[in-house]
Amino acid sequence: MNVKLHLTPTSFKRSDLADNVAVVIDVLRCTTSICAALSAGARGVIPTIGPGEAVDMWTKLGSNLAILAGEREGVRIENFQLGNSPLEFTAESVGGKLVVMTTTNGTRAFVESSQAALVLSAALVNIGLIADRIVAEGRDVAIVCAGREGGFSIEDTLCGGMLIDLIAAEQRGELDLNDAGSLALLLYRSNKTAIKQSIAQGEHGRYLTRIGFADDIENAAAVDSIPVLPVLQDGRLVLEQ
């Protein structure tokens, strides 16, 4: 199996993913929040690039069917009902609703990956199911790290490395990795006993702590705590049946 890890969503062409499973990772916090929303009973999550597009989609769907969620610089966008903390996505806030979401990094990565044969939303909280689904699919894999503002993100790369490690264990054979994938695997294996600490000490982790979201780091670092399988279908992330 060929596995390419992309440290940012800008390192490939959309058409490159046509026959691949694309796995989007944004540990802090988009893909963690998507898992939380779907686990809480949301009908789906619609990733959009910008606030304007999100508002247009929400208006089209109607406030009785949809809710707006999003952040810029880690903070809830003005006039949006929810931000991007996984702790906000509860049965009371999103149950039975479509969540129209825009985040600084994660939702753009879904748009960039949308031409893949299968698009999955991965985080540490659901990584075991993601690995199982990739092995069952049997296609080549593109792991897309959302990164932070166009740059490298330690938490996304660490999660990507853990995913590669799990796939390799299930495959019982060598994977054909690109250099970024080998780097991610080394990062994970060097830090697998200190995942939460590594995330908390990273640039984004430190920033979220400063602005009052330290609990989100604890939540996002809880491996396999939200075992759901979000897949992108017709522009919406839904639970695979």
C-alpha positions, 0 to 999 in steps of 0.5 A, spaced: 500 500 500 502 506 498 501 512 503 503 519 502 502 524 508 502 531 506 504 536 511 499 541 509 493 541 504 497 545 499 502 540 497 498 536 492 493 537 486 486 535 487 486 531 481 492 527 484 487 524 489 482 521 484 483 514 486 486 514 493 483 514 500 484 521 503 484 522 510 483 529 513 486 530 520 485 537 524 486 534 531 486 541 534 480 542 533 476 541 527 476 533 526 475 532 533 469 536 533 466 533 527 467 526 531 463 530 537 458 533 533 456 526 529 456 522 536 452 527 539 446 526 533 448 531 528 445 529 521 451 531 518 457 536 518 458 541 512 465 544 511 465 550 508 472 555 506 469 561 509 464 565 513 460 568 508 460 561 504 457 558 511 452 563 512 449 563 505 449 555 506 446 556 513 441 561 510 439 556 504 438 550 509 434 554 514 435 555 521 430 550 523 435 545 520 442 547 520 446 551 525 452 555 524 459 553 527 466 556 526 472 560 528 477 564 526 484 565 530 481 560 535 475 564 537 467 563 535 465 567 529 461 573 531 453 571 530 455 564 529 451 559 534 458 555 536 465 555 535 470 550 534 471 546 541 469 539 541 465 540 548 460 545 545 457 539 540 452 536 544 446 533 543 442 539 546 446 543 541 446 539 534 442 533 535 438 532 529 441 538 525 446 539 520 452 543 522 455 548 517 462 549 519 468 553 517 475 553 521 481 556 519 485 550 517 480 544 517 474 545 513 479 548 507 483 541 507 476 537 506 475 542 500 482 540 497 481 533 498 474 532 496 476 529 489 478 523 492 475 516 491 473 516 499 474 522 504 475 520 511 475 525 517 480 523 522 483 525 529 486 521 535 479 520 538 477 515 532 483 513 529 482 506 530 476 505 526 479 510 521 485 505 520 480 499 520 476 502 514 483 504 510 485 497 510 478 494 508 478 499 502 485 497 500 486 503 496 492 507 496 492 513 501 493 520 502 493 523 509 492 530 509 494 534 515 490 541 515 496 544 519 496 551 522 495 557 517 499 553 511 504 551 516 506 544 519 502 542 525 505 537 530 499 534 533 496 533 526 503 530 524 503 526 530 496 523 529 498 521 521 504 517 524 500 514 529 495 512 523 501 509 519 503 505 525 496 502 526 495 501 518 502 497 518 500 493 524 494 491 520 497 490 514 503 485 517 507 488 511 511 494 509 508 500 507 510 504 501 511 511 504 513 518 502 519 522 506 513 526 510 510 519 512 516 516 514 517 523 518 510 522 521 511 515 523 518 517 527 515 522 530 509 518 533 514 512 535 518 517 539 512 520 542 507 515 543 507 515 551 507 522 551 501 524 546 497 529 550 504 532 552 507 533 545 500 536 543 500 541 549 507 543 548 506 544 540 505 551 538 497 551 537 496 547 543 500 553 547 496 558 543 489 554 545 491 554 552 493 561 552 486 563 550 482 559 555 481 552 551 486 547 555 480 542 556 480 541 548 487 539 548 485 534 553 479 532 549 483 531 543 488 527 545 483 521 548 485 516 543 479 512 540 474 516 545 469 517 540 469 511 535 465 514 529 467 513 522 465 520 518 465 520 511 464 525 506 458 524 501 455 529 497 459 535 500 457 533 507 460 529 513 456 523 515 456 517 519 458 511 514 452 506 515 
